Amino acid sequence: MTGIVRIAPATAGDVAALCALDVPLVKRDRQEAIVRESVRDGTAFAAWDGDALAGYVTWDLGFFARPFVRLLAVARTHRRRGIGAALLRRVEEAALETARARALLPELFVSTEGINAGMQALLARAGYAPSGSIDNVNEPGNPELVYHRLLDEGSGPAS
């Protein structure tokens, strides 16, 4: 990652800035609902480059009671700088903490649309394996691809 980016829990005061980030393929009202819910539940992290919002990630335990990334967005001006990977690592840390506290398997699931090659490449670099696909969630011919990573408690989150 070039430069220093600070990742911190997102707050209610951050919601408008988070929702202003363009999340391709996600309807604005759906994005806002997820962001508000995740901020309220303490499952949203924001990446800041000085005073500029560089990206954010939200997650929950709503995927068969397992940790799942709901949204991961990086500002267009900050892409290809390692911010998405840093946000993913922060969720992996939170998922490990949650797994320890609740005696869950230390794992994380993520999904992305079949047309999102950038996210698929990020997940491959971070050690995520394809776990299946779901048809009929997106437009025809664009399956939702599910990825999984068993988190290594001995060495920490993926680099």
C-alpha positions in Angstrom: 0.0 0.0 0.0 1.4 3.4 -0.8 1.1 6.1 1.8 -0.3 5.5 5.3 -4.0 4.7 5.5 -5.8 4.5 8.9 -8.5 1.9 9.3 -10.9 2.5 12.2 -14.4 1.4 13.2 -16.9 3.5 11.2 -19.2 5.8 13.2 -22.6 7.2 12.8 -20.9 10.5 11.7 -19.3 8.6 8.8 -22.5 7.2 7.3 -23.0 10.0 4.7 -19.4 9.8 3.5 -19.5 6.0 3.3 -22.8 6.1 1.3 -21.3 8.7 -1.0 -18.7 6.2 -2.2 -19.9 4.6 -5.5 -20.5 0.9 -5.0 -20.9 -0.5 -8.5 -23.7 -3.1 -8.9 -25.4 -2.2 -5.5 -28.5 -0.1 -5.4 -28.0 3.1 -3.4 -30.9 2.4 -0.9 -29.6 -1.1 -0.3 -26.1 0.2 0.2 -27.3 2.8 2.7 -29.4 0.2 4.7 -26.4 -2.1 5.0 -24.0 0.7 6.0 -26.4 2.1 8.7 -27.0 -1.4 10.1 -23.3 -2.3 10.1 -22.3 1.0 11.8 -25.0 0.5 14.4 -23.8 -3.1 15.0 -20.1 -2.2 15.1 -19.3 -4.3 12.0 -18.1 -1.5 9.7 -14.6 -0.3 9.2 -13.5 2.8 7.3 -10.1 3.4 5.6 -9.0 7.0 5.8 -6.2 8.7 3.8 -5.7 11.8 5.9 -9.2 13.4 5.9 -10.3 11.6 2.7 -12.4 8.4 2.9 -10.4 5.8 0.9 -12.9 2.9 1.4 -14.9 0.8 3.8 -16.0 -2.7 4.6 -19.1 -4.1 6.3 -19.6 -7.7 7.6 -21.9 -9.7 9.8 -22.7 -13.3 10.9 -25.7 -13.5 8.5 -24.4 -16.2 6.2 -25.5 -19.4 7.8 -24.3 -17.9 11.2 -20.8 -17.5 9.7 -18.7 -14.3 9.2 -19.5 -12.8 5.8 -18.3 -9.6 4.1 -21.4 -7.7 3.0 -19.8 -4.7 1.2 -16.3 -3.8 0.4 -15.8 -0.5 -1.5 -12.7 1.5 -2.3 -12.9 5.0 -3.7 -11.9 5.2 -7.4 -9.1 7.6 -6.5 -7.6 5.0 -4.1 -7.9 1.8 -6.0 -4.9 -0.5 -6.7 -3.1 0.7 -3.6 -3.8 -2.2 -1.3 -6.7 -0.6 0.6 -9.2 -3.4 -0.3 -6.7 -5.9 1.0 -6.1 -3.9 4.2 -9.9 -3.7 4.8 -10.2 -7.4 4.2 -7.5 -8.1 6.7 -9.2 -6.0 9.3 -12.4 -8.0 8.8 -10.4 -11.2 9.1 -9.0 -10.0 12.5 -12.6 -9.3 13.6 -13.8 -12.7 12.4 -11.0 -14.3 14.4 -11.9 -12.4 17.5 -15.6 -13.4 17.0 -14.6 -17.0 16.4 -12.7 -17.2 19.6 -15.4 -15.5 21.6 -18.2 -17.6 20.2 -16.4 -20.9 19.7 -16.9 -20.7 15.9 -14.7 -22.0 13.1 -12.2 -19.3 12.2 -13.3 -18.6 8.7 -14.7 -15.8 6.5 -17.0 -15.9 3.5 -17.1 -13.3 0.8 -19.2 -13.0 -2.4 -18.9 -10.9 -5.5 -20.7 -10.7 -8.9 -19.3 -12.8 -11.7 -18.5 -9.7 -13.6 -16.3 -8.2 -10.8 -12.9 -9.3 -11.9 -11.1 -6.8 -9.6 -12.7 -8.3 -6.5 -12.1 -11.9 -7.7 -8.4 -11.0 -8.2 -8.2 -9.5 -4.7 -9.7 -12.6 -3.2 -7.3 -14.9 -5.1 -4.3 -12.9 -3.9 -5.6 -13.0 -0.3 -5.9 -16.8 -0.3 -9.7 -17.2 -0.7 -11.0 -20.3 -2.5 -14.1 -20.5 -4.7 -16.9 -22.1 -2.6 -19.8 -22.1 -5.2 -22.1 -19.8 -7.1 -25.6 -18.6 -6.8 -27.7 -18.0 -10.0 -30.7 -15.8 -10.2 -29.5 -13.2 -7.7 -28.1 -10.8 -10.3 -29.0 -10.2 -13.9 -29.0 -13.3 -16.1 -25.5 -14.6 -16.9 -24.0 -12.9 -13.9 -23.8 -15.4 -11.0 -22.9 -14.4 -7.5 -19.6 -16.1 -6.7 -19.0 -17.2 -3.1 -15.5 -17.5 -1.7 -14.2 -18.9 1.6 -11.0 -18.7 3.6 -10.2 -20.7 6.7 -8.3 -18.2 8.9 -5.0 -19.4 10.3 -5.1 -18.6 14.0 -1.4 -19.2 14.4 -0.2 -16.7 11.8 -3.0 -14.2 11.7 -4.9 -12.9 8.8 -3.9 -13.1 5.1 -1.3 -10.7 3.8 
